[in-house]
Amino acid sequence: MSTFWVFARRMLRYKRTLAWALFFALVSAGGVGAGLMSLGSILGLARPEAGGLQTLATEYNARDPIVAVPGWLIEMLPEDRFRGVVMLVVALGLLTLIGAVGNFLHQYLSMTIVAKTIAGVRRDCFRRVMHMPLGRVITRGPSEFVARIIRDAAELQGGLIALTSKSVAQVTKGVAAMIVAFWYSWQMAAVAMVVAPPLIITMRKLGKRIRRGTRGSLAAQEELLRIASESLRGLHAVKANTGERQASARFHQKNKQVIEQELRVRLARAMSGPIVEMLAILVVGTLAIIATRQIMENNLDFRRVLMSIATLGVAGAAFKPLAGLINEMQASSAPAGRLLDLLGEPREVMRDESKTSLPRHRESLVFRDVSFTYEGGQRPALDGVDLEIQHGEKVAIVGPNGSGKTTLLMLVPRLLRPQSGTVLIDGVDIADVNVRGMRRQIGVVTQETVLFRGSVAENIAFGAGIVTRQDVVAAAKKAHADEFIRMLPEDYDTELAEQGASLSGGQRQRLAIARAILRDPSILILDEATSQIDSESEALINRAITEFSEGRTALLIAHRLSTVLTADRIVVMDEGRVVDEGSHDELLERCEVYRRLARNQLVGAG
């Protein structure tokens, strides 16, 4: 459970709140202990030969106790036995109230600590994923990380609540009851303690089984989340291809695996309760035999025996839930390990004091013998690419699917890093410059526009830092988006649906272009920005791109001939290599790959 305790120690950040929570747990336990002591005194007063509370207190002081009852308090106690019982019952009620308030405050503060701790864990995990190298996230898939941040954190929260809110309360109450039990009869309490070692050993063995089963269950649930996310995000494709049954079958198969993993845990969880109950019965039986023998031999007072068994029963009732709570903490060690693995993932260094800041791009962008292979890939996505682009040049990059176009452009903002070769901006290797400053010079518009739930203005300003409403409106006008934004119910303050589903494809793309314009980049990257829109939107977007790319280096991946023809130069890629470059007419004349693309892929090529 070492991984669980790594996160449990995070709660020490809230030391003052933790100290108060422990204090109130002790108050609650003290109320239980004092109440049990009061019950013993009530039974003592019920004996015919017993005196009143003054007599009992005097006899108690005569035994030279560690803490004596003050004389002034003895004088206030009633000698009448019935009045004494009433006073003790009232005192017991007050102790119960104090204990209940203490228990409430302990639970409240403990849950506050756990909630803040888990919020911090989720925040740190999300930050780590945001700063991980993109290639690693692409390879493993986003569903894995979402499952860890949400599901695993929730599982860990259950374990931390079991530790702080429940276990501490049960242990303190159990210890208080055990102290009272030793007070009445240390021999019987000592016999009851014999059950502790075998119980601890049994719980450890069951806990290991629970931990292994929980880890397998979480891995299966992670895969289930991935399948569900893929199917729901692509629901239009599923329905269009009548693939509902196939998608349901995939989900059902993985759901069965989740059940199988969870059922592996059921035996250990189911056994823990009966084992504790069986040991408790054995202890009670043993105590009954010992007590009967001692009473028959006049070695024990029946009242003390009765109270000893009663307090041991209270202690047992307090300790019994610990078996389930330990199981919860053992189960939480599996998600804790997965979260710890996530926090140990390498992060992308955005700012390195040893590296220089890149001045604004003014000269050239050069790919020199660049090669890149995705993790687990069978062949290189890029294989020795050499390409030079001058500042202010607009270059269209075309090629068959899988030829490496997108991978090449992802190297420019260092979203991916080449395994060999260099990418130079104005003669400076981008591996030697600070990433954050370099990326601020680059605007990217992709085929799948990423919009967030929020207002239109917030989406345009995303990542741009501190900007004014006037800046946002100016960028929207340059992207030819202002007109349709003004027609929305609350224009720039209109809340967008998830992924901008309430807008058309062309409108979403123009918002993405406005976002890029607002950054005032020196390098503009457009990855199939006009591939899935109507001709009217295409004309507006091409016009916006043409106007904005003036004086900037523009790199375009396009499947539409109209977009390709706006470029100063066309670069043709195939199987990870640059096979030719030139104008449209030149490439049609000499490049077979381009002729094939123009004939089969470039929309509008006739």
DANOR-V898941 format. One record per pair of residues at least 12 apart in sequence whose C-alpha atoms are under 6 Angstrom apart, sorted by the first residue. I is the first residue (numbers start at 1). J is the second residue. D is the distance in whole Angstrom. If there is no record, write none. Layout:
i-><I,I>
j-><J,J>
d-><D,D>
//
This chain:
i-><1,3,3,3,4,4,21,21,24,24,25,25,25,27,28,28,28,29,29,29,31,31,33,33,35,42,52,52,52,53,53,53,54,54,54,107,110,110,122,125,131,131,132,132,133,134,143,144,147,152,155,156,159,159,159,162,170,174,174,174,177,177,178,181,181,181,184,184,192,206,207,207,210,210,211,211,211,213,213,213,214,215,216,217,217,217,220,224,350,350,351,355,355,355,356,357,357,358,361,362,363,363,364,364,364,364,364,365,365,365,365,366,366,366,366,367,367,367,368,368,368,369,369,369,369,370,370,370,370,371,371,371,371,371,372,372,381,381,382,382,383,383,385,391,392,392,392,393,394,394,394,394,395,395,395,395,395,396,396,396,396,396,396,397,397,397,397,397,398,399,399,399,403,403,403,403,404,413,441,441,442,442,442,443,443,443,444,444,445,446,446,446,447,447,447,451,451,452,453,453,453,454,454,455,455,455,455,456,456,456,457,460,464,475,475,475,476,479,479,479,479,481,505,506,506,522,523,523,523,524,525,525,526,527,527,528,528,531,559,559,560,560,561,561,561,561,569,569,570,570>
j-><333,333,336,337,333,336,106,109,102,106,103,106,169,102,99,102,103,172,173,176,95,99,176,177,92,85,79,80,81,77,79,84,74,77,79,165,164,165,149,343,347,348,347,348,348,415,226,222,222,335,332,332,328,329,332,325,318,315,318,319,311,315,315,308,311,312,304,308,283,268,327,330,265,331,330,331,334,261,264,265,331,334,261,258,261,262,258,254,435,436,434,432,433,434,433,433,434,438,522,391,391,426,389,390,391,425,426,388,389,424,425,387,388,423,424,386,387,423,386,421,422,384,385,386,421,384,385,420,421,383,384,418,419,420,418,419,404,576,404,576,576,577,577,553,551,552,553,553,553,554,567,568,555,567,568,569,570,555,556,557,564,567,570,556,557,570,571,572,572,572,573,574,573,574,575,576,576,439,521,522,521,523,524,516,521,524,525,526,526,526,527,529,527,528,529,499,500,499,496,497,498,495,496,493,494,495,496,492,493,494,492,515,519,514,517,518,514,510,513,514,544,510,533,533,537,552,552,553,554,554,554,555,556,556,557,557,558,559,602,603,602,603,602,603,604,605,582,583,582,583>
d-><5,6,6,5,5,5,5,6,5,5,6,5,6,6,4,5,5,5,4,6,5,5,5,6,5,6,4,5,5,6,6,6,6,6,6,5,6,5,6,6,5,5,4,5,5,6,5,6,6,5,6,5,5,4,5,5,5,4,5,6,6,5,6,5,5,6,5,5,6,5,6,5,5,6,6,5,6,6,6,5,6,5,6,6,5,6,5,6,5,5,5,6,5,6,5,6,6,6,6,6,5,5,6,4,5,6,5,6,5,6,5,6,4,6,5,5,5,5,5,6,5,4,5,5,5,5,5,6,4,5,5,6,6,5,5,5,5,5,6,4,5,6,6,5,5,4,4,5,6,5,5,5,5,5,6,5,6,6,5,6,6,6,5,6,5,6,5,6,5,6,5,6,6,5,5,5,5,6,4,5,5,5,6,5,5,5,5,6,5,6,5,5,6,5,5,5,6,6,6,6,5,5,6,5,5,4,6,5,6,6,5,4,6,5,6,5,5,6,6,5,5,6,6,5,5,5,6,5,6,5,6,5,5,6,5,5,5,6,5,6,5,5,5,6,6,6,5,6,5,6>
//
